[in-house]
Amino acid sequence: AWVALGMALLGVALTVPDFASAGAGDIVGVGFAFANAGVVALYYIVSKRVMAGVNDVFRGTAFLMMGTLCTLLVVIPFRGIQIPQNPTTWLSMMTIAAFCTVMPVFGVNLGIQKIGASQASLISTAEPVMSMMVAMVLLGEIILPIQWVGAGFIIGSVILLQLRPARKKKAEFVPAIGGADSQD
């Protein structure tokens, strides 16, 4: 798992845009990226504990999303809010909300519950690879060879994590009621 984590981190570092180009070395942006990674890691750990006994992942995810809404309601008086004026913008916002926010958060919560926070977080490192592919296909971005190497490290880390043997749970000894002589 530690080797896979190292590979994933190296891969993510290699898939970022070329820092040699003008304006790419924005230290504030890099700082925000690392802060975001820390917040996401904390989210995975907290979600694993909060959602541990929850059978209804839909409802649990809705409660988590309500926390975000409550934060927004606190911020609105200070920053204001702009409401879209045309139906096209509303449709775009609803599409982004459903497909880029609600479904991924639900998927992450379900994944954390099924495979655990550590595996879910490592598998989610494939996100930069997907972003790179979308940028190449839809935006015509040119992907540098070093970025392909980084993508290879990320995919390799996910594969390596899946190949490691699963930890066996310790069996608990439960004595039979009535001893060895009792008949059921």
Disulfide bonds with the S-S distance in Angstrom:
none
